């Protein structure tokens, strides 16, 4: 799939968002936010608002998804969200074709990373469950760095891998991912099959928009 001549390569490190990009989890996250609100008797956000916050750290996500509740209630809301998400976490699947794409990139000696709004515990649990942790060289989470769109996670991955930002590519499904990349001086590629619709993604800077994993594979084949 990919040119083996490394000197012709445009990027050395490919960084992935997790939810909505690698993991088909957007509907579940939306449902868990809404269930958490129902548990505590709060007005729940509609699907569009709930999905718009995916990719941020959990605290930032809930503050934006339900801005009408008092801050004192957020710890309980976070607990209820985690309760519902953990009950369904094991049922979530990778997008079809993602595993094979990651394996091919790794075999072709690209460095792979993750920059996610998930917690470290949540990401490690998912990596272990789907048995793909060995494919990634470095990963960063919102609870050990800064929440998107702050560039911190990408800058830390650059330092950890010794790859300059100009040689990195960020792949994500939200404007939070694309804006983080822009803030870090990293090129970004948008996937439209996750949390944010195409019209929303177009408000942020990216090299292209791809609609499914097959298109993503083809874009990488011709542009890496």
C-alpha positions as CSV (number, residue, x, y, z in Angstrom):
1,X,0.0,0.0,0.0
2,X,2.7,2.4,1.0
3,X,6.0,3.4,-0.8
4,X,8.8,1.6,1.1
5,X,11.4,4.2,0.2
6,X,11.5,6.2,3.4
7,X,13.4,9.1,2.0
8,X,10.3,9.9,-0.1
9,X,8.0,9.9,2.9
10,X,6.1,13.0,3.9
11,X,5.4,11.9,7.4
12,X,7.2,9.7,10.0
13,X,4.6,9.8,12.8
14,X,0.8,9.3,12.3
15,X,-1.2,10.3,15.3
16,X,-4.8,9.0,15.7
17,X,-7.8,10.2,17.7
18,X,-9.5,7.2,19.3
19,X,-13.3,7.6,19.7
20,X,-15.0,8.2,16.4
21,X,-11.8,7.6,14.4
22,X,-10.5,4.2,15.5
23,X,-13.4,3.1,17.7
24,X,-17.0,3.1,16.6
25,X,-18.2,4.7,19.9
26,X,-19.9,7.9,19.0
27,X,-23.5,6.7,19.5
28,X,-22.6,5.0,22.8
29,X,-21.0,8.1,24.2
30,X,-24.0,10.2,23.2
31,X,-26.3,7.7,24.9
32,X,-24.3,7.5,28.0
33,X,-24.2,11.3,28.4
34,X,-28.0,11.4,28.1
35,X,-28.5,8.5,30.5
36,X,-26.3,10.2,33.1
37,X,-28.5,13.3,32.9
38,X,-31.7,11.2,33.2
39,X,-30.3,9.4,36.2
40,X,-29.9,12.7,38.0
41,X,-33.1,14.4,36.7
42,X,-31.3,17.0,34.5
43,X,-32.4,18.1,31.1
44,X,-30.4,16.0,28.6
45,X,-28.7,17.4,25.6
46,X,-29.9,16.4,22.1
47,X,-27.8,14.1,19.9
48,X,-26.1,16.9,18.1
49,X,-24.9,18.7,21.2
50,X,-23.8,15.5,22.9
51,X,-21.8,14.4,19.9
52,X,-20.2,17.8,19.5
53,X,-18.2,17.4,22.7
54,X,-16.7,14.0,21.9
55,X,-12.9,14.2,21.8
56,X,-12.6,16.5,24.7
57,X,-11.6,15.4,28.2
58,X,-14.5,14.1,30.2
59,X,-14.8,17.2,32.4
60,X,-14.7,19.6,29.4
61,X,-17.2,17.4,27.5
62,X,-19.8,17.4,30.2
63,X,-19.5,21.1,30.9
64,X,-20.2,21.9,27.3
65,X,-22.8,19.2,26.8
66,X,-24.9,20.3,29.8
67,X,-24.0,23.9,30.5
68,X,-27.3,24.5,32.2
69,X,-26.4,22.6,35.4
70,X,-24.5,23.9,38.4
71,X,-20.8,23.0,38.6
72,X,-21.4,21.3,42.0
73,X,-23.3,18.5,40.2
74,X,-20.5,17.6,37.6
75,X,-18.7,15.0,39.8
76,X,-22.0,13.0,40.2
77,X,-22.7,13.4,36.5
78,X,-19.2,12.2,35.6
79,X,-19.7,9.2,37.9
80,X,-23.0,8.3,36.2
81,X,-21.5,8.7,32.7
82,X,-18.6,6.4,33.6
83,X,-21.0,3.8,35.1
84,X,-23.0,3.6,31.9
85,X,-20.0,3.7,29.6
86,X,-18.1,0.9,31.5
87,X,-21.2,-1.2,31.2
88,X,-21.0,-1.0,27.4
89,X,-17.3,-0.5,26.8
90,X,-16.7,-4.2,26.0
91,X,-19.4,-4.1,23.3
92,X,-17.7,-1.4,21.2
93,X,-15.9,-2.4,18.0
94,X,-13.2,-0.9,15.9
95,X,-14.3,0.5,12.6
96,X,-14.2,-2.2,9.9
97,X,-10.8,-2.1,8.2
98,X,-9.0,0.0,10.9
99,X,-7.1,-2.9,12.4
100,X,-5.7,-4.0,9.1
101,X,-4.8,-0.4,8.2
102,X,-2.9,0.1,11.4
103,X,-1.1,-3.3,11.0
104,X,0.0,-2.3,7.5
105,X,1.3,1.1,8.6
106,X,3.2,-0.5,11.4
107,X,4.7,-3.1,9.1
108,X,5.8,-0.4,6.7
109,X,7.7,1.1,9.7
110,X,5.6,4.2,10.3
111,X,5.5,5.4,13.9
112,X,1.9,5.4,15.2
113,X,0.6,7.4,18.1
114,X,-2.7,8.2,19.8
115,X,-3.9,11.6,21.2
116,X,-7.3,11.1,22.8
117,X,-9.7,12.7,25.2
118,X,-10.1,9.4,27.0
119,X,-8.5,8.8,30.3
120,X,-5.3,6.7,30.6
121,X,-7.2,3.9,32.3
122,X,-9.9,4.0,29.6
123,X,-7.5,4.0,26.7
124,X,-5.3,1.2,28.2
125,X,-8.5,-0.9,28.8
126,X,-9.6,-0.5,25.2
127,X,-6.1,-1.2,23.8
128,X,-5.9,-4.4,25.8
129,X,-9.4,-5.5,25.0
130,X,-8.9,-5.1,21.2
131,X,-5.3,-6.4,21.3
132,X,-3.8,-3.5,19.3
133,X,-1.7,-1.8,22.0
134,X,1.5,-3.2,20.4
135,X,0.8,-1.3,17.2
136,X,1.3,2.1,18.8
137,X,4.7,3.5,19.8
138,X,3.4,6.3,22.1
139,X,0.0,7.4,23.4
140,X,-1.3,10.5,25.3
141,X,-4.5,11.0,27.1
142,X,-6.4,14.1,28.3
143,X,-5.9,13.3,32.0
144,X,-2.1,13.2,31.7
145,X,-1.8,16.2,29.4
146,X,-4.1,19.0,28.1
147,X,-7.5,18.6,26.7
148,X,-8.0,19.3,23.0
149,X,-7.6,21.7,21.2
150,X,-4.6,22.6,23.3
151,X,-1.5,21.4,21.3
152,X,0.0,19.7,24.4
153,X,-0.6,16.0,23.5
154,X,0.9,16.4,20.0
155,X,3.9,18.4,21.3
156,X,4.6,15.7,23.9
157,X,4.3,13.0,21.3
158,X,6.8,14.9,19.1
159,X,9.2,15.0,22.0
160,X,8.7,11.4,23.0
161,X,9.3,10.1,19.4
162,X,11.8,12.7,18.4
163,X,9.8,13.5,15.3
164,X,9.4,17.2,14.4
165,X,5.9,18.5,14.1
166,X,6.3,19.1,10.4
167,X,6.8,15.3,9.9
168,X,3.6,14.4,11.8
169,X,0.0,13.8,10.6
170,X,-3.0,13.9,12.9
171,X,-6.1,12.0,11.9
172,X,-9.4,12.7,13.7
173,X,-13.2,13.0,13.4
174,X,-13.8,16.4,15.2
175,X,-12.8,20.0,15.0
176,X,-11.1,19.5,18.4
177,X,-8.6,17.2,16.7
178,X,-8.1,19.5,13.7
179,X,-7.7,22.6,15.9
180,X,-5.2,20.8,18.1
181,X,-3.2,19.9,15.1
182,X,-3.3,23.5,13.8
183,X,-2.2,24.8,17.2
184,X,0.7,22.4,17.2
185,X,1.8,23.1,13.6
186,X,0.8,19.6,12.6
187,X,-1.0,18.6,9.3
188,X,-4.4,17.1,9.9
189,X,-6.7,14.8,8.0
190,X,-10.4,14.7,8.8
191,X,-12.6,11.6,8.8
192,X,-16.4,12.3,8.4
193,X,-17.6,9.0,9.8
194,X,-17.3,9.9,13.4
195,X,-18.8,12.6,15.8
196,X,-18.7,15.8,13.7
197,X,-20.6,16.2,10.4
198,X,-18.7,17.3,7.3
199,X,-20.1,20.9,7.5
200,X,-18.7,21.3,11.0
201,X,-15.3,19.7,10.1
202,X,-15.0,22.2,7.2
203,X,-14.8,25.0,9.7
204,X,-11.3,23.8,10.7
205,X,-8.1,23.4,8.8
206,X,-7.4,20.0,7.3
207,X,-5.7,18.5,4.2
208,X,-8.7,16.6,3.1
209,X,-11.9,14.9,4.3
210,X,-12.5,11.1,3.9
211,X,-15.8,9.4,4.3
212,X,-14.9,5.9,5.3
213,X,-11.9,3.7,6.2
214,X,-11.4,2.6,2.6
215,X,-11.1,6.2,1.5
216,X,-8.8,6.8,4.4
217,X,-6.5,3.9,3.3
218,X,-6.4,5.3,-0.3
219,X,-5.6,8.8,0.9
220,X,-2.8,7.5,3.0
221,X,-1.5,5.4,0.1
222,X,-1.2,8.4,-2.2
223,X,-0.2,11.1,0.3
224,X,2.2,9.6,3.0
